Amino acid sequence: MTTYREIFGNREFRALFAGNAASVSGKTIQMLALSALVYASTGSPLLSALAFLGGLLPQALGALTLLAYADRVRPRGFLAAWDLAKAVAAVVLATGVLPVWGMLLLIMAFGAVDALSGGVRNAIIVDVLPGGFVLGRATLNVSVGAMQILGFATGGTMIATLGPHRALAVAAALIAVSALVTFTGLRTRAPRATGRAGVAATWHGNRTLFANRSTRAILLASWVPNGLIVGAEAMYVPYAGDLAAVLFVAAAAGMLAGDLVIGRFMPAAVLDRFITPLQALLAVPYLVFFLHPGPVVGSVAVFVASFGYAGTLGLQQRLVDRTPDNLRGQALGLDSSGRMTFQAVGASAVDVVAEATGAAIAMTVAGLASLAVTALLRPQLRPSARSSSVIAEPADAGARIP
């Protein structure tokens, strides 16, 4: 078992961890400040929400057009340069020179490339921590949650005391720190793949991943059951009203506990056998909402369910095992952007159900649907099917793509 002492004894992982923490906190403050700025300028809740989530929405477009670059760039240079570009964009937003539509277009354009940067960042964990991907990924997950909480808390305070423009300047500084830490902390690595990138190469790689039965099942299992449960989480406010915060805290605590316990104490071979049980755990507790439980029982159910998100760690490890080195960045980027897309799809679908049935029944339906998808994918996710499911690595995959 890899330990926290081992991964934090690795200089490159410390740089990844610190850079990711600074970037996430800066981006969280930026999202909050930009949303407040747009609302103050327009008075429109819709435009304010678009400013908050606009950087997430275009990630599906980036996954369809840009992901081939994830294996064709030098990770250190790309990640540092991308953080620097995001810091410059935050400075531009802080100056207030752009109209509202210009600010929205800017963050959406950057959001499309974030799908690519996620693939590069996730793939380099494999290189930095050979044999320690699960704990490394789990540790970064924990830092993301912690930095988002810290970013929202400090961002709200800064907006109230300094105003949104100065808060955006602070966000720019934090993201610039991420660029510096990443560039000085990582060593130079050659790209994983050669040849031309672009839309054609991205489509070719995505088709290769979906043509393989095993990787297709991994991606679907990562996207659909989780997305449906995120849809159930979107019902906390209409279900619990003023007590919704209790459910949100329970969900965050359960996810944190899953990453800490599974990432640190469950060996990779054992986790591989527990992927389906963990995904079932993600859904089953939501069936209790059919009985309209109170906040105590509901928060316990949500905590237990959110522990099941740790099954994603096993799915990501399988994806690393199944894909060749020259397709790994694209595979992990597709996994990440697909999960975000299906979270939006799941929230929209459950919202439609709630309009007809109410929040409690909609949450129950989301749990049943998630459980059904997990059951359907179970035969393709059995550990016994591993050996014949690895994608073959071409001698030069990128060079064959026009």
C-alpha positions as a Markdown table, in Angstrom:
| # | Residue | x | y | z |
|---|---|---|---|---|
| 1 | Met | 0.0 | 0.0 | 0.0 |
| 2 | Thr | 1.2 | 3.5 | -0.9 |
| 3 | Thr | 1.2 | 5.9 | 2.1 |
| 4 | Tyr | 0.7 | 9.6 | 2.5 |
| 5 | Arg | 4.3 | 9.8 | 3.7 |
| 6 | Glu | 5.5 | 8.3 | 0.4 |
| 7 | Ile | 3.5 | 10.5 | -1.9 |
| 8 | Phe | 4.3 | 13.7 | -0.1 |
| 9 | Gly | 7.9 | 12.7 | 0.0 |
| 10 | Asn | 7.8 | 13.0 | -3.8 |
| 11 | Arg | 8.8 | 16.5 | -4.8 |
| 12 | Glu | 6.8 | 16.5 | -8.0 |
| 13 | Phe | 3.6 | 15.4 | -6.3 |
| 14 | Arg | 4.0 | 18.1 | -3.7 |
| 15 | Ala | 4.2 | 20.6 | -6.6 |
| 16 | Leu | 1.1 | 19.0 | -8.2 |
| 17 | Phe | -0.8 | 19.2 | -4.9 |
| 18 | Ala | 0.2 | 22.8 | -4.1 |
| 19 | Gly | -0.4 | 24.0 | -7.7 |
| 20 | Asn | -3.7 | 22.3 | -7.9 |
| 21 | Ala | -4.8 | 23.7 | -4.5 |
| 22 | Ala | -3.9 | 27.3 | -5.5 |
| 23 | Ser | -5.5 | 26.9 | -8.9 |
| 24 | Val | -8.8 | 25.5 | -7.5 |
| 25 | Ser | -9.1 | 28.1 | -4.8 |
| 26 | Gly | -8.3 | 30.9 | -7.3 |
| 27 | Lys | -10.9 | 29.6 | -9.8 |
| 28 | Thr | -13.5 | 29.2 | -7.0 |
| 29 | Ile | -13.0 | 32.9 | -6.0 |
| 30 | Gln | -13.1 | 33.9 | -9.6 |
| 31 | Met | -16.4 | 32.1 | -10.2 |
| 32 | Leu | -18.0 | 33.6 | -7.2 |
| 33 | Ala | -16.7 | 37.2 | -7.8 |
| 34 | Leu | -17.7 | 37.1 | -11.5 |
| 35 | Ser | -21.2 | 35.9 | -10.7 |
| 36 | Ala | -21.6 | 38.7 | -8.2 |
| 37 | Leu | -20.2 | 41.2 | -10.7 |
| 38 | Val | -22.5 | 40.2 | -13.5 |
| 39 | Tyr | -25.5 | 40.2 | -11.2 |
| 40 | Ala | -24.6 | 43.7 | -9.9 |
| 41 | Ser | -24.3 | 44.9 | -13.6 |
| 42 | Thr | -27.4 | 43.2 | -15.0 |
| 43 | Gly | -29.7 | 42.2 | -12.1 |
| 44 | Ser | -30.3 | 38.9 | -14.0 |
| 45 | Pro | -30.2 | 35.6 | -12.0 |
| 46 | Leu | -29.8 | 33.7 | -15.3 |
| 47 | Leu | -26.7 | 35.6 | -16.4 |
| 48 | Ser | -25.3 | 35.4 | -12.9 |
| 49 | Ala | -25.7 | 31.6 | -13.0 |
| 50 | Leu | -24.1 | 31.5 | -16.4 |
| 51 | Ala | -21.1 | 33.5 | -15.1 |
| 52 | Phe | -20.8 | 31.0 | -12.2 |
| 53 | Leu | -21.1 | 27.8 | -14.3 |
| 54 | Gly | -20.1 | 29.1 | -17.8 |
| 55 | Gly | -16.6 | 27.7 | -17.5 |
| 56 | Leu | -18.0 | 24.2 | -16.9 |
| 57 | Leu | -20.5 | 24.1 | -19.7 |
| 58 | Pro | -18.1 | 24.1 | -22.7 |
| 59 | Gln | -16.0 | 21.2 | -21.4 |
| 60 | Ala | -18.0 | 18.7 | -23.5 |
| 61 | Leu | -17.0 | 20.7 | -26.6 |
| 62 | Gly | -13.4 | 20.6 | -25.6 |
| 63 | Ala | -13.6 | 16.8 | -25.1 |
| 64 | Leu | -14.9 | 16.4 | -28.7 |
| 65 | Thr | -12.3 | 18.7 | -30.3 |
| 66 | Leu | -9.1 | 19.2 | -28.3 |
| 67 | Leu | -8.4 | 16.1 | -26.2 |
| 68 | Ala | -5.8 | 14.6 | -28.6 |
| 69 | Tyr | -3.5 | 17.4 | -27.5 |
| 70 | Ala | -3.5 | 15.9 | -24.0 |
| 71 | Asp | -0.9 | 13.3 | -25.1 |
| 72 | Arg | 0.9 | 15.6 | -27.5 |
| 73 | Val | 2.1 | 18.4 | -25.2 |
| 74 | Arg | 4.9 | 18.6 | -22.7 |
| 75 | Pro | 3.0 | 18.4 | -19.4 |
| 76 | Arg | 5.1 | 20.8 | -17.3 |
| 77 | Gly | 5.2 | 23.6 | -20.0 |
| 78 | Phe | 1.5 | 23.2 | -20.9 |
| 79 | Leu | 0.1 | 23.2 | -17.3 |
| 80 | Ala | 2.3 | 26.2 | -16.3 |
| 81 | Ala | 1.4 | 28.1 | -19.4 |
| 82 | Trp | -2.3 | 27.4 | -19.1 |
| 83 | Asp | -2.4 | 28.6 | -15.5 |
| 84 | Leu | -0.5 | 31.7 | -16.5 |
| 85 | Ala | -3.1 | 32.3 | -19.3 |
| 86 | Lys | -5.9 | 31.9 | -16.8 |
| 87 | Ala | -4.3 | 34.3 | -14.4 |
| 88 | Val | -4.0 | 36.9 | -17.3 |
| 89 | Ala | -7.7 | 36.3 | -18.1 |
| 90 | Ala | -8.6 | 36.9 | -14.4 |
| 91 | Val | -6.7 | 40.2 | -14.5 |
| 92 | Val | -8.6 | 41.2 | -17.6 |
| 93 | Leu | -11.9 | 40.4 | -15.8 |
| 94 | Ala | -10.7 | 42.4 | -12.8 |
| 95 | Thr | -10.1 | 45.5 | -14.8 |
| 96 | Gly | -13.8 | 45.7 | -15.8 |
| 97 | Val | -12.9 | 46.6 | -19.4 |
| 98 | Leu | -15.1 | 43.9 | -20.9 |
| 99 | Pro | -18.9 | 44.1 | -21.3 |
| 100 | Val | -20.9 | 41.3 | -19.7 |
| 101 | Trp | -21.2 | 39.3 | -23.0 |
| 102 | Gly | -17.4 | 39.6 | -23.4 |
| 103 | Met | -16.7 | 38.2 | -19.9 |
| 104 | Leu | -19.1 | 35.3 | -20.5 |
| 105 | Leu | -17.4 | 34.5 | -23.9 |
| 106 | Leu | -14.0 | 34.6 | -22.3 |
| 107 | Ile | -14.7 | 32.2 | -19.5 |
| 108 | Met | -16.5 | 29.8 | -21.8 |
| 109 | Ala | -13.6 | 29.8 | -24.2 |
| 110 | Phe | -11.2 | 29.0 | -21.4 |
| 111 | Gly | -13.7 | 26.3 | -20.2 |
| 112 | Ala | -13.4 | 24.4 | -23.4 |
| 113 | Val | -9.6 | 24.1 | -22.9 |
| 114 | Asp | -10.0 | 23.1 | -19.3 |
| 115 | Ala | -11.1 | 19.6 | -20.5 |
| 116 | Leu | -7.6 | 19.3 | -22.1 |
| 117 | Ser | -5.8 | 20.5 | -19.0 |
| 118 | Gly | -7.7 | 18.1 | -16.8 |
| 119 | Gly | -6.5 | 15.2 | -19.0 |
| 120 | Val | -2.9 | 16.4 | -18.8 |
| 121 | Arg | -3.0 | 16.8 | -15.1 |
| 122 | Asn | -4.6 | 13.5 | -14.3 |
| 123 | Ala | -2.3 | 11.6 | -16.7 |
| 124 | Ile | 0.9 | 13.0 | -15.1 |
| 125 | Ile | -0.1 | 11.5 | -11.7 |
| 126 | Val | 0.7 | 8.1 | -13.3 |
| 127 | Asp | 4.2 | 9.3 | -14.2 |
| 128 | Val | 4.9 | 11.1 | -10.9 |
| 129 | Leu | 3.5 | 8.2 | -8.7 |
| 130 | Pro | 4.1 | 4.9 | -10.3 |
| 131 | Gly | 1.9 | 2.4 | -8.6 |
| 132 | Gly | 0.3 | 5.1 | -6.4 |
| 133 | Phe | -2.3 | 6.6 | -8.8 |
| 134 | Val | -5.3 | 5.8 | -6.6 |
| 135 | Leu | -4.0 | 7.5 | -3.5 |
| 136 | Gly | -2.6 | 10.4 | -5.5 |
| 137 | Arg | -5.9 | 10.9 | -7.2 |
| 138 | Ala | -7.8 | 10.6 | -4.0 |
| 139 | Thr | -5.6 | 13.1 | -2.2 |
| 140 | Leu | -6.1 | 15.7 | -5.0 |
| 141 | Asn | -9.8 | 15.0 | -4.8 |
| 142 | Val | -9.7 | 15.9 | -1.0 |
| 143 | Ser | -7.7 | 19.0 | -1.7 |
| 144 | Val | -10.2 | 20.1 | -4.4 |
| 145 | Gly | -13.1 | 19.8 | -2.0 |
| 146 | Ala | -11.2 | 21.6 | 0.8 |
| 147 | Met | -10.0 | 24.5 | -1.5 |
| 148 | Gln | -13.5 | 24.9 | -2.9 |
| 149 | Ile | -14.9 | 25.3 | 0.6 |
| 150 | Leu | -12.1 | 27.7 | 1.5 |
| 151 | Gly | -12.5 | 29.6 | -1.8 |
| 152 | Phe | -16.2 | 30.1 | -1.2 |
| 153 | Ala | -15.7 | 31.3 | 2.3 |
| 154 | Thr | -12.9 | 33.7 | 1.6 |
| 155 | Gly | -14.4 | 34.7 | -1.7 |
| 156 | Gly | -17.6 | 35.7 | -0.1 |
| 157 | Thr | -15.7 | 37.7 | 2.5 |
| 158 | Met | -13.5 | 39.4 | 0.0 |
| 159 | Ile | -16.5 | 40.4 | -2.2 |
| 160 | Ala | -18.2 | 41.9 | 0.8 |
| 161 | Thr | -15.2 | 43.8 | 2.0 |
| 162 | Leu | -13.1 | 44.5 | -1.1 |
| 163 | Gly | -15.6 | 44.2 | -4.0 |
| 164 | Pro | -15.7 | 41.8 | -6.9 |
| 165 | His | -13.0 | 43.5 | -8.9 |
| 166 | Arg | -10.4 | 43.2 | -6.2 |
| 167 | Ala | -11.5 | 39.6 | -5.4 |
| 168 | Leu | -10.8 | 38.8 | -9.1 |
| 169 | Ala | -7.3 | 40.3 | -8.7 |
| 170 | Val | -6.7 | 38.0 | -5.7 |
| 171 | Ala | -7.9 | 35.0 | -7.8 |
| 172 | Ala | -5.5 | 36.0 | -10.5 |
| 173 | Ala | -2.6 | 36.0 | -8.0 |
| 174 | Leu | -3.5 | 32.6 | -6.7 |
| 175 | Ile | -3.7 | 31.1 | -10.2 |
| 176 | Ala | -0.3 | 32.7 | -11.0 |
| 177 | Val | 1.1 | 31.0 | -8.0 |
| 178 | Ser | -0.1 | 27.7 | -9.4 |
| 179 | Ala | 1.8 | 28.4 | -12.6 |
| 180 | Leu | 5.0 | 29.2 | -10.8 |
| 181 | Val | 4.8 | 26.1 | -8.5 |
| 182 | Thr | 4.0 | 23.8 | -11.4 |
| 183 | Phe | 6.8 | 25.1 | -13.6 |
| 184 | Thr | 9.4 | 24.9 | -10.8 |
| 185 | Gly | 8.2 | 21.7 | -9.2 |
| 186 | Leu | 7.7 | 19.4 | -12.2 |
| 187 | Arg | 10.4 | 18.0 | -14.4 |
| 188 | Thr | 10.3 | 18.2 | -18.2 |
| 189 | Arg | 8.8 | 15.2 | -19.9 |
| 190 | Ala | 8.4 | 14.4 | -23.6 |
| 191 | Pro | 4.9 | 14.1 | -25.1 |
| 192 | Arg | 3.3 | 10.6 | -24.9 |
| 193 | Ala | 2.3 | 10.6 | -28.5 |
| 194 | Thr | 3.5 | 12.1 | -31.8 |
| 195 | Gly | 1.9 | 13.2 | -35.0 |
| 196 | Arg | -0.7 | 15.9 | -35.7 |
| 197 | Ala | -3.5 | 16.6 | -33.2 |
| 198 | Gly | -6.8 | 18.4 | -33.7 |
| 199 | Val | -10.4 | 17.4 | -34.2 |
| 200 | Ala | -9.7 | 14.4 | -36.4 |
| 201 | Ala | -7.2 | 13.0 | -33.9 |
| 202 | Thr | -9.5 | 13.6 | -31.0 |
| 203 | Trp | -12.4 | 11.8 | -32.8 |
| 204 | His | -10.1 | 8.9 | -33.7 |
| 205 | Gly | -9.0 | 8.6 | -30.0 |
| 206 | Asn | -12.5 | 8.8 | -28.7 |
| 207 | Arg | -13.7 | 6.2 | -31.2 |
| 208 | Thr | -10.9 | 3.9 | -30.2 |
| 209 | Leu | -11.9 | 4.2 | -26.5 |
| 210 | Phe | -15.6 | 3.6 | -27.2 |
| 211 | Ala | -14.9 | 0.7 | -29.7 |
| 212 | Asn | -13.3 | -1.3 | -26.8 |
| 213 | Arg | -16.0 | -2.9 | -24.8 |
| 214 | Ser | -14.1 | -2.6 | -21.5 |
| 215 | Thr | -13.2 | 1.1 | -21.7 |
| 216 | Arg | -16.6 | 1.9 | -23.0 |
| 217 | Ala | -18.1 | 0.3 | -19.9 |
| 218 | Ile | -15.7 | 2.1 | -17.6 |
| 219 | Leu | -16.6 | 5.5 | -19.1 |
| 220 | Leu | -20.3 | 4.8 | -18.9 |
| 221 | Ala | -20.0 | 3.6 | -15.4 |
| 222 | Ser | -18.1 | 6.7 | -14.4 |
| 223 | Trp | -20.5 | 9.1 | -16.1 |
| 224 | Val | -24.1 | 7.8 | -15.8 |
| 225 | Pro | -24.7 | 6.5 | -12.3 |
| 226 | Asn | -22.8 | 9.4 | -10.7 |
| 227 | Gly | -24.6 | 11.9 | -12.9 |
| 228 | Leu | -28.0 | 10.6 | -11.8 |
| 229 | Ile | -27.0 | 10.9 | -8.1 |
| 230 | Val | -25.8 | 14.4 | -8.7 |
| 231 | Gly | -29.3 | 15.0 | -10.0 |
| 232 | Ala | -30.7 | 13.7 | -6.7 |
| 233 | Glu | -28.4 | 16.1 | -4.9 |
| 234 | Ala | -29.8 | 19.0 | -6.9 |
| 235 | Met | -33.1 | 18.2 | -5.1 |
| 236 | Tyr | -31.8 | 19.0 | -1.6 |
| 237 | Val | -33.1 | 22.6 | -1.5 |
| 238 | Pro | -36.7 | 21.8 | -2.7 |
| 239 | Tyr | -36.8 | 18.7 | -0.5 |
| 240 | Ala | -35.4 | 20.1 | 2.8 |
| 241 | Gly | -35.8 | 23.9 | 2.4 |
| 242 | Asp | -33.8 | 25.8 | 5.1 |
| 243 | Leu | -32.3 | 22.5 | 6.3 |
| 244 | Ala | -30.8 | 21.7 | 2.9 |
| 245 | Ala | -27.4 | 22.7 | 4.1 |
| 246 | Val | -27.4 | 19.7 | 6.4 |
| 247 | Leu | -27.7 | 17.4 | 3.4 |
| 248 | Phe | -25.0 | 19.2 | 1.4 |
| 249 | Val | -22.6 | 19.0 | 4.4 |
| 250 | Ala | -23.4 | 15.2 | 4.8 |
| 251 | Ala | -22.8 | 14.6 | 1.1 |
| 252 | Ala | -19.4 | 16.5 | 1.2 |
| 253 | Ala | -18.4 | 14.6 | 4.3 |
| 254 | Gly | -19.3 | 11.3 | 2.8 |
| 255 | Met | -17.3 | 11.9 | -0.3 |
| 256 | Leu | -14.3 | 13.1 | 1.7 |
| 257 | Ala | -14.5 | 10.0 | 3.9 |
| 258 | Gly | -14.7 | 7.7 | 0.8 |
| 259 | Asp | -11.6 | 9.3 | -0.7 |
| 260 | Leu | -9.6 | 9.1 | 2.6 |
| 261 | Val | -10.6 | 5.6 | 3.5 |
| 262 | Ile | -10.7 | 3.9 | 0.1 |
| 263 | Gly | -7.7 | 5.8 | -1.3 |
| 264 | Arg | -5.4 | 5.1 | 1.6 |
| 265 | Phe | -6.5 | 1.7 | 3.0 |
| 266 | Met | -7.9 | -0.4 | 0.2 |
| 267 | Pro | -5.3 | -2.1 | -2.0 |
| 268 | Ala | -5.8 | -1.7 | -5.8 |
| 269 | Ala | -6.6 | -5.3 | -6.3 |
| 270 | Val | -9.3 | -5.2 | -3.7 |
| 271 | Leu | -10.7 | -1.9 | -5.0 |
| 272 | Asp | -11.0 | -3.4 | -8.4 |
| 273 | Arg | -13.4 | -6.0 | -7.0 |
| 274 | Phe | -15.4 | -3.4 | -5.1 |
| 275 | Ile | -16.1 | -1.0 | -8.0 |
| 276 | Thr | -19.7 | -2.3 | -8.5 |
| 277 | Pro | -20.6 | -2.6 | -4.8 |
| 278 | Leu | -19.4 | 1.0 | -4.2 |
| 279 | Gln | -21.5 | 2.2 | -7.1 |
| 280 | Ala | -24.5 | 0.4 | -5.7 |
| 281 | Leu | -23.8 | 2.0 | -2.4 |
| 282 | Leu | -24.0 | 5.4 | -4.1 |
| 283 | Ala | -27.6 | 4.7 | -5.2 |
| 284 | Val | -29.3 | 2.4 | -2.6 |
| 285 | Pro | -29.5 | 4.9 | 0.3 |
| 286 | Tyr | -31.5 | 7.3 | -1.9 |
| 287 | Leu | -34.3 | 4.8 | -2.0 |
| 288 | Val | -35.1 | 5.8 | 1.6 |
| 289 | Phe | -36.3 | 9.2 | 0.4 |
| 290 | Phe | -39.5 | 7.5 | -0.9 |
| 291 | Leu | -40.5 | 7.5 | 2.8 |
| 292 | His | -39.8 | 11.3 | 3.2 |
| 293 | Pro | -37.3 | 10.9 | 6.1 |
| 294 | Gly | -36.4 | 13.8 | 8.3 |
| 295 | Pro | -33.1 | 15.7 | 8.3 |
| 296 | Val | -31.3 | 13.2 | 10.6 |
| 297 | Val | -32.1 | 10.0 | 8.7 |
| 298 | Gly | -31.8 | 11.8 | 5.4 |
| 299 | Ser | -28.3 | 13.2 | 6.2 |
| 300 | Val | -27.2 | 9.7 | 7.3 |
| 301 | Ala | -28.5 | 8.2 | 4.0 |
| 302 | Val | -26.7 | 10.9 | 2.0 |
| 303 | Phe | -23.4 | 10.4 | 3.9 |
| 304 | Val | -23.4 | 6.7 | 3.3 |
| 305 | Ala | -24.4 | 7.2 | -0.4 |
| 306 | Ser | -21.6 | 9.7 | -1.0 |
| 307 | Phe | -19.0 | 7.3 | 0.4 |
| 308 | Gly | -19.8 | 5.3 | -2.8 |
| 309 | Tyr | -18.3 | 8.0 | -5.0 |
| 310 | Ala | -14.9 | 6.4 | -4.1 |
| 311 | Gly | -15.8 | 3.7 | -6.7 |
| 312 | Thr | -14.7 | 6.3 | -9.3 |
| 313 | Leu | -11.1 | 5.8 | -8.1 |
| 314 | Gly | -11.3 | 2.2 | -9.1 |
| 315 | Leu | -12.8 | 3.1 | -12.5 |
| 316 | Gln | -10.0 | 5.6 | -13.1 |
| 317 | Gln | -7.3 | 3.0 | -12.2 |
| 318 | Arg | -8.9 | 0.6 | -14.6 |
| 319 | Leu | -8.9 | 3.2 | -17.3 |
| 320 | Val | -5.2 | 3.8 | -16.7 |
| 321 | Asp | -4.6 | 0.0 | -16.9 |
| 322 | Arg | -6.6 | -0.5 | -20.1 |
| 323 | Thr | -5.3 | 2.4 | -22.2 |
| 324 | Pro | -1.8 | 2.7 | -23.8 |
| 325 | Asp | 0.5 | 5.4 | -22.7 |
| 326 | Asn | 0.0 | 7.5 | -25.9 |
| 327 | Leu | -3.8 | 7.6 | -25.3 |
| 328 | Arg | -3.8 | 7.9 | -21.5 |
| 329 | Gly | -4.2 | 11.7 | -21.3 |
| 330 | Gln | -7.1 | 11.7 | -23.7 |
| 331 | Ala | -8.8 | 8.8 | -21.9 |
| 332 | Leu | -8.6 | 10.5 | -18.5 |
| 333 | Gly | -9.7 | 13.9 | -19.9 |
| 334 | Leu | -12.7 | 12.3 | -21.6 |
| 335 | Asp | -13.5 | 10.6 | -18.3 |
| 336 | Ser | -13.4 | 13.9 | -16.4 |
| 337 | Ser | -15.3 | 16.1 | -18.9 |
| 338 | Gly | -17.9 | 13.3 | -19.5 |
| 339 | Arg | -18.6 | 13.2 | -15.7 |
| 340 | Met | -19.2 | 16.9 | -15.6 |
| 341 | Thr | -21.4 | 16.8 | -18.7 |
| 342 | Phe | -23.5 | 14.0 | -17.3 |
| 343 | Gln | -23.8 | 15.7 | -13.9 |
| 344 | Ala | -25.6 | 18.6 | -15.8 |
| 345 | Val | -27.7 | 16.0 | -17.7 |
| 346 | Gly | -28.6 | 14.2 | -14.5 |
| 347 | Ala | -29.6 | 17.4 | -12.7 |
| 348 | Ser | -31.8 | 18.4 | -15.7 |
| 349 | Ala | -33.4 | 15.0 | -16.0 |
| 350 | Val | -34.2 | 14.7 | -12.2 |
| 351 | Asp | -35.5 | 18.2 | -12.3 |
| 352 | Val | -38.0 | 17.2 | -15.0 |
| 353 | Val | -39.1 | 14.2 | -12.9 |
| 354 | Ala | -39.5 | 16.5 | -9.8 |
| 355 | Glu | -41.8 | 18.8 | -11.7 |
| 356 | Ala | -44.3 | 15.9 | -12.0 |
| 357 | Thr | -43.7 | 14.0 | -8.8 |
| 358 | Gly | -42.0 | 16.2 | -6.2 |
| 359 | Ala | -38.5 | 16.2 | -4.9 |
| 360 | Ala | -38.6 | 13.1 | -2.7 |
| 361 | Ile | -40.0 | 10.8 | -5.5 |
| 362 | Ala | -37.5 | 12.3 | -8.0 |
| 363 | Met | -34.6 | 11.5 | -5.6 |
| 364 | Thr | -35.9 | 7.9 | -5.3 |
| 365 | Val | -36.2 | 7.6 | -9.1 |
| 366 | Ala | -32.7 | 8.9 | -9.5 |
| 367 | Gly | -31.4 | 6.2 | -7.1 |
| 368 | Leu | -33.3 | 3.5 | -8.9 |
| 369 | Ala | -32.1 | 4.6 | -12.3 |
| 370 | Ser | -28.5 | 4.8 | -11.0 |
| 371 | Leu | -28.8 | 1.3 | -9.5 |
| 372 | Ala | -30.3 | -0.1 | -12.8 |
| 373 | Val | -27.4 | 1.3 | -14.9 |
| 374 | Thr | -24.8 | -0.1 | -12.4 |
| 375 | Ala | -26.5 | -3.5 | -12.7 |
| 376 | Leu | -26.6 | -3.4 | -16.5 |
| 377 | Leu | -22.9 | -2.6 | -16.6 |
| 378 | Arg | -21.8 | -5.1 | -14.0 |
| 379 | Pro | -21.1 | -8.0 | -16.4 |
| 380 | Gln | -18.7 | -5.8 | -18.4 |
| 381 | Leu | -16.9 | -4.6 | -15.2 |
| 382 | Arg | -16.2 | -8.0 | -13.7 |
| 383 | Pro | -12.5 | -8.3 | -12.7 |
| 384 | Ser | -12.3 | -11.7 | -14.6 |
| 385 | Ala | -12.7 | -9.9 | -17.9 |
| 386 | Arg | -9.5 | -7.8 | -17.5 |
| 387 | Ser | -6.9 | -9.6 | -19.4 |
| 388 | Ser | -8.5 | -9.6 | -22.9 |
| 389 | Ser | -9.7 | -6.0 | -22.7 |
| 390 | Val | -6.6 | -3.9 | -22.9 |
| 391 | Ile | -6.4 | -1.5 | -25.9 |
| 392 | Ala | -3.4 | -2.4 | -28.1 |
| 393 | Glu | -0.8 | 0.4 | -28.4 |
| 394 | Pro | 0.1 | 1.3 | -32.1 |
| 395 | Ala | 3.7 | 2.0 | -32.8 |
| 396 | Asp | 2.9 | 5.6 | -33.6 |
| 397 | Ala | -0.8 | 6.3 | -33.1 |
| 398 | Gly | -0.6 | 10.0 | -33.7 |
| 399 | Ala | 1.3 | 9.8 | -37.0 |
| 400 | Arg | -1.5 | 7.8 | -38.6 |
| 401 | Ile | -4.1 | 10.5 | -38.1 |
| 402 | Pro | -4.4 | 13.0 | -40.9 |
